[in-house]
Amino acid sequence: MKLLVEHLNKRLDWRSLPERVQWVIDQAIAIQQIAAPTFNEASRAAYVAHQFEHLGLSRIETDELFNVYGLMEGKDRQRPAIMVSAHTDTVFHIDTDLTVQRDADLIYGPGLGDNSMGVAGMLGLIAALRESPEAAESDLWFVANTREEGLGDLGGIKAAFTRLKDRVAFVINLEGMAFGHVYHAGIAVRRLRIKAKAEGGHSWLNFGRSSAIHGIVELGASITRLHPPENPRTTYNIGLIDGGQSINTIASEASLWLDLRSEDSRALMMFENEVRYLIPPLVRSDLTFEIEVVGDRPAGQIPPDHPLVQTALAALEQVGTQGTLENGSTDANVPLSMGCPAVTVGITRGGNAHRLDEFIETRPIADGMRQLILLTLTACAMTNDWARSR
């Protein structure tokens, strides 16, 4: 794979790359300016569908979850296809100020790197392949998918991969600020909403009754005293607490939202059970608890020596970057969990993800696009061999 990537890098004409980079930046900003909270991606999906049409893709379709699909036919229609994906949703409220600010080679804007740049990189890849004399050997399915963030629970990619899994051999997933990293393993994630219910009452007249808030706070304190294993790495986070009616009311309802993650599905299940064991001792005649699973992201991985991983690393090497192998929670979790090789790669670097002062660096984008083009064309050329080795 390394020699094939190196040969392809020498054969391609990169002279138009600076112009393509500016176009990708412009696209990222245009996409970022369209608010797209999880479950509200329709407007952004419409923009992407229009761009797919403008770029000449076929079989363009938007499904009921607002995933957008487009096909670029390869030279050999009998080969297994490759799926390239990038999520369109953001963590920001629909009324968030999306103003963009520039500072030298940095551009600031909520959601610009995660994941407007990923979607823009996908559009840039389509445009580059359309102009390249090196046509892709196999079909390429491009998917701008929804519901990656928060309580979306990877719903978009779950639907998209279920739809395309019989046609594709591999998945290349794009995250805007992951340049230099190759994610080949998806960690398991479970998200729980634990709700407490009580009779409630007046803070003075009914003092002594159980409070749903007191129960949730007590449970939360107990959770923070747990010690998840360091190997396999397992983590927890109480991200939200809500409930109550007023300062002088004994709360009748309250809840906490708990995020659990682990490199190993069994370790995650065992730690979740530890959390669940904390609840029965807190139950009283006037205080009950309910547990709702609000997120379940499956785990999966391919080994570092897998051809797809090695090709991704080789593509980075060709642009002068030593890639690092990573695990995490991305859309690639879904194909990996179902036995389909997948990697997540990036377009540029940046910081402050999920914050209002999120930013991207513009200088790495040229290298990010080069490595993506090299990875994609090499993967297309190798689909028959790789598919036979699965």
N, C-alpha and C positions, 0 to 999 in steps of 0.2 A: 504493500500500500504506500509506503513511504516513497519509493521510487516513482510510482505512478503519480502521486501528488506533486513531487518535484518536477517531473516531466511536464505535467499539465501547467504548472506555474510558469515554466519557461516558454511554453507554447502560446499561452493566452496573451492578448494585447491589453495591457493595463493603462494605456494612455488616457482613456476617457474616464478613469476612476475618479479624479478630483471633481469633475462635473457631476458624476453619479453620487458622490458623497454629499454634495450640497443639496441635491434633489432629495436624498434620504432624510437629511436634516429638516428640510422644508416639509416633507411628508410627516415626520414625527411631530412637528409642531402643529400641523393641521389636524392630525389625529388627536393630539393632546387637548386641543381646544374644544373637542366634542366631549361633553361630560358623559361618562360611562360607568356609573357605579354598578357593582354586581347586581344582576337582575334587571338592569336598565341600559342594556348595550345596543338597543335597536338603532339609534341614530348613528352610532359609530359603525355598526354593521352595514348600514346603508351606504356610508361613505366608502367602506372597504369594497363592497360589492361593485360600486361604480368604478373604483380603481381596477379591480379585477377585469371588468369589461373593457376599460380603456387600454389595459395591457395585453388584451387579446386572449385571455383564458377562455376555455370552453366549459360547458357543464356547470355554469355558475348558478348557485342556489343558496338560499338562506332558509334554514330550518326553523322549527317552532321555538328553539332556544336562542335564535339569532346567531348561530354558527354560520359562517359564510364559507362556501366551498368553491373551488375553481380548479380546473384540470389543465395542465400543460402536457400535451402528448409527446412521448419520447420516440426515438427512432425505431425501437423494437417494442411493439405493443404487446408482445408475448411475455416480456419480462415482468417480474413482480414490480409494483410501483413503490415509490417512496412518498411518505407524507411529511410535509413541512408545516409546522403549527406555531402560532403565537397568540396569546390570549389578549382580548380587547378590553376587559374590565379593569377597573381601578378600585382602590379602597376609599376614595373620596366621595363625600356627599354631593348630590347633584347641583347644589347651590355654591359649591366651592369656587373661590376666585382662581381662575386658571391662567392668570397673567404670567407671561414668560419674561424673564430678565436675563440679559447677557452680561458676562464679566470675563473678558479675554476669551479663552477657549472653553469656558464653562457656560452652560445654559441651564437656568433654573426654571422649574415648573412642576406643579404637582402631577404625578403620573407620567412625566416625560420619559423617564428611563424605564419604569415599570408600569405599562409595558408598551407605550407608544413607540419607542425606539425599536422594540422587537417586531411590532407589526410593520413599521416602516422598513426595517431591514428585510422582511419578507417581500415587500413590494419592490425594494431595490434588487433583490435576488431575481425576481421574475423579470424585471426590466433588463438586467444584465444578461440573463440567459436568452432572452428574446433577441438581443443584439449580438450575441456571441456566435462565432462560426462553429464552436464546439457544442453541438446540440446534445441535450441529455439523452442517454441511451434508453432510459426507462421513463415511464409516465411519472409525473410529479403531481401529487394532490396537495394543493395549498389550502389550509384551513385557518381562518381567523376565528378562534373559539372563545366562548364566553365562560363565566362562572368559575374562574380560577381562584379568585380571592375570597377571603372570609368564609361566609357560610355558603358560598357557591358550591363547595365540596367537589370541585373538579367536574361539575355536572356537564359543562360544555364538551370537554374532551372525552368524557365517558360516552356521550351520545355520538360524537364524531368518530371516535375510534371503533365503536360498535358498528357503525355504518360502513367503515372502510376497511376493517381488519382483514377481510378475506381478499383484499386487493393489494395490500401493502406488505412489504417485507421488513421495513425499518421506518423509524420516525426520527426526524430532526426537529427538536423543539427550540424555540428562540425566546430568550429573556434579554431585554435590552441592555442591562448593565453587567452581564456575566462574561464579558470578553476576557479571555485568558484562562477560563475554567471550562472543564468538561464534566458535566454531571452525568454519571453512569449508574447511579444508585438512587432509588427513591425511598425515603424514610416513611415509616408508617405513622399516620396521624389520626387521633381520635379526638373529637370535640364533644363535650357534654354540657348540657344546660341542666343544672341541679336546682330544683325549685322547692322552696319551703312554704308550707301553708299553715296558718294558725287562725284562731277565732278572731283575734284583734280586739280593739277596744280603746278606752280613754287612758292616757298615760298616768293620770292620777287616780281616777275612780276604779280602774281595773288593774292597778299595779299588781304584778305577780303572775298575770297570765303570760303564756308563752308568746314570744314575738318571732315572727318569721325572719325578721332581720337579724335578731340576736342568734337564731339558729343557724342562719347562713354565715354570719361572722364567725361563730364558733367552729363550724365546719371548715371554713376557709383557713382559720388559724391552725386547725389540725392538719390540713393538707400541707401547709407550709413547713410543718415539722417532719414530713416524710422525706426519705432519702432515696431518690431513684438511682439505679445503677449507673456507674460511670462507663462500664463496658459490658454490654453494648450501651452506647450513650443514650440516655433517656431523660427527657425534660418535661416540665409542666409549667403552665402559666395561667393564673386567674386573670383573664383579660377584662372582664366586666362584672360589676355587681349592680343589681337594680332592685327596686321594690319600695314599699312604704307609701303612706298617703300624706303624712304631715309630721312635723317635729313632735307634736304632742299626741300622736296616735300610735298605739301598739300595732305594729305592722301585721297585716293578715297575709301578705304575699311578699316574697323576695326570692331572688335567684342569683346564682353565680354562673359564669360561663368559663369552662375549663378547657384549655388546650393541652393535649398530651402527645408527645412525640418520642419515637425511638427508632434506632437503626434496626431493631429486630421486632417482628410482629409479636412473638411470644413474650418478650420482655415488656412490651407495651400492654399486652393483655394482663400480665401479672401485676403491673403497676396500677392499671385501672381497677383491678380487683382490690388492691390496697385502699384506693380511694373509696370504693363502694363499702368496704368493711368499716369505714369510719362513721357511716350514717346510722345504722341501727341503734347504737348507744345514745344517739341524740334524739330519737323519736320519743314523744310523750303522747299522752292521751289527747292533748290539744296542739300537737305539733307533728306534722307529717312531711315527708320528702318525696319528690318524684325526680327521676332521672330520664332525660331525653337525649338520645344520641343525635347531634345536629351536624356531625361531620365524621366521615370515615374514609380516609385516603389510604389506599392500599400501598404496600411496599413491593419493591422488586429491584433487580439489578442485573447487570451483565458484567463479566469480569474485565479487569483492566486490559487484558490481552485480546479482547474481542476486536475483530477487524474494524468495526465502526468506531470504537474508542480510539484505536491506534490511528485511524485515518484522521479523526478530529485533532489528535495531538500533532500528527504530521502536518496538517494544514496550518496549525498555529506556528509550528517550527518554521514553515516557509515564509511567514511574515515576521520572523525574528522574535517570537514569543515562546517561552517555555510554559507549556500548559500544565495546569494542576488538576488532579482528579478530585471530584467532590461528590458528596451525597447531599440530598436535600429534598424538599417537597415542591415539585413542579408538575406541570401537566404530563411530563414523561412518566410519572408514577403509574399512570393507567396502562399504557402499552407494556411497560416493564412488568407489571403485575400479571399480565396476561401472556407473558412469554415472548413478547415482540421486542427485539433489540431497539433501544432508543437512547439518544443523548440529548442533553440540553447545552447549548452554546450561546454566546453573547455577541453583541454588535459593538459595544463600547464599554467604557468604565464610567462610574458615577458614584453617587452616595446619597445618604439621607432618604432612602426608599421609604415610602409610606408617610413621609412628612411633607409639609407645605413647602419646605425649602429643598426638596429633591432636586438633584442636578445631574447632568451628563457632561462628559468630556467630549469635545469634538475631535481632538487629534487622533484617537485610536479608531475612529469609524472607518477610515480607509482600510486599515489592517483587518478590522472586523468583517468588512464586506468581502475582502479577498479570501480570508479563511473560510467564510461561509460558501462562497462560490466554489472554491477548491474542494471542500468537504462534500458539497452536493453533487458536483459532476463526478467525482471519484466514486461516491456511493452508488450513483446511477450506473456507472460502468461495471460495478462489482456485484450488482444485485443477484445475478444468477449464481455466482460462486458462493456468496454469503448465504443465500437462501438454502442452498444444498447442504451447508454446514450446520444449519440450525438444529 
